[in-house]
Amino acid sequence: MIHPFQILKTEGELNDVVRTAFIDAYGKRGMEAFDAVKEKRVKKYRDYYVVVGNTGEYYVEGSFCSCEARLYGKECWHTLAVKIADETGMYESYNLWYYKNGVDEDEPEYE
């Protein structure tokens, strides 16, 4: 089986072939991650990536995600979405620090 990231490189875009490759390799997690990137639900801040999930926003740094799946030792689709977004450059970029409850506009770096 060819790794889905290799297929992504070969195809050069998010299309049905790539989506199928991620679903074959990762199941539902691959589908959710692919769809999140395609729907532009991955954001890159100065300090974290943020993925808009089904029930909220989750920050991702490396292999760490703030979602509840990590509490049960499961891999979540948010980290996979970040890997896909990083590979394709398909994310919204913000030159801001991420704050869970919004931007602290009183901080000097936002002036």
C-alpha positions in Angstrom: 0.0 0.0 0.0 1.3 3.4 -0.9 1.3 5.9 2.0 -1.4 8.5 1.6 1.1 11.4 2.0 3.0 10.0 -1.0 -0.3 9.9 -3.0 -1.0 13.5 -1.9 2.5 14.5 -3.2 1.9 12.7 -6.5 -1.6 14.2 -7.0 -0.6 17.7 -5.8 -4.1 18.5 -4.6 -6.9 17.4 -2.3 -9.1 15.3 -4.6 -11.1 12.1 -4.4 -8.0 9.9 -5.0 -6.3 11.5 -2.0 -9.4 11.3 0.1 -9.8 7.6 -0.6 -6.1 7.0 0.3 -6.5 8.7 3.7 -9.7 6.8 4.4 -8.1 3.5 3.4 -5.1 4.2 5.7 -6.8 5.9 8.7 -10.5 5.1 8.4 -13.0 7.6 9.8 -10.0 9.6 11.3 -8.6 10.1 7.7 -12.0 11.2 6.4 -12.5 13.7 9.2 -9.0 15.1 8.8 -9.2 15.4 5.0 -12.6 17.1 5.2 -11.4 19.6 7.8 -8.6 20.7 5.6 -10.8 20.8 2.5 -13.4 22.9 4.4 -10.6 25.3 5.6 -11.0 24.5 9.3 -7.3 24.5 10.1 -5.8 27.7 11.4 -2.1 28.5 12.0 -1.3 30.9 14.8 2.2 31.9 16.0 2.2 29.3 18.7 -0.3 26.6 17.7 -2.4 25.2 14.9 -6.1 25.2 15.7 -8.5 22.8 14.2 -12.2 23.6 14.3 -13.8 20.3 15.2 -17.3 19.0 15.6 -17.8 20.4 19.1 -15.2 23.1 19.5 -11.7 24.4 18.6 -8.7 22.2 19.5 -5.1 23.4 19.5 -2.4 21.1 18.2 1.3 21.3 18.8 3.3 18.5 17.3 1.6 15.2 18.2 -0.3 16.9 21.1 -4.0 17.8 20.8 -6.2 19.4 23.4 -9.2 17.2 22.5 -10.5 14.5 24.8 -9.2 11.6 22.7 -5.7 12.1 24.3 -7.2 11.3 27.7 -8.0 7.8 26.4 -4.7 7.3 24.6 -6.3 7.5 21.2 -5.0 9.3 18.2 -7.3 12.0 17.1 -8.0 13.3 13.6 -7.1 16.9 14.5 -3.3 16.1 14.5 -3.7 14.3 11.2 -5.5 17.3 9.7 -2.6 19.6 10.8 -0.2 17.3 9.0 -2.2 17.4 5.8 -2.7 21.2 6.1 1.0 21.7 6.7 1.9 19.5 3.7 -0.4 21.3 1.4 -0.2 24.8 2.9 -4.0 24.8 3.1 -4.6 26.6 6.4 -5.6 30.1 7.4 -2.6 31.9 8.8 -2.8 34.4 11.7 0.2 36.5 12.9 -1.3 36.3 16.4 -0.9 34.2 19.5 -3.7 31.8 20.1 -6.0 32.5 23.1 -8.8 30.0 23.7 -11.3 32.7 24.7 -10.2 35.2 22.1 -7.4 37.6 21.4 -6.1 39.7 24.3 -6.1 43.0 22.4 -4.4 44.8 25.4 -1.2 42.8 24.8 1.4 45.0 23.2 2.1 42.6 20.3 -1.4 43.2 19.0 -1.0 47.0 18.6 
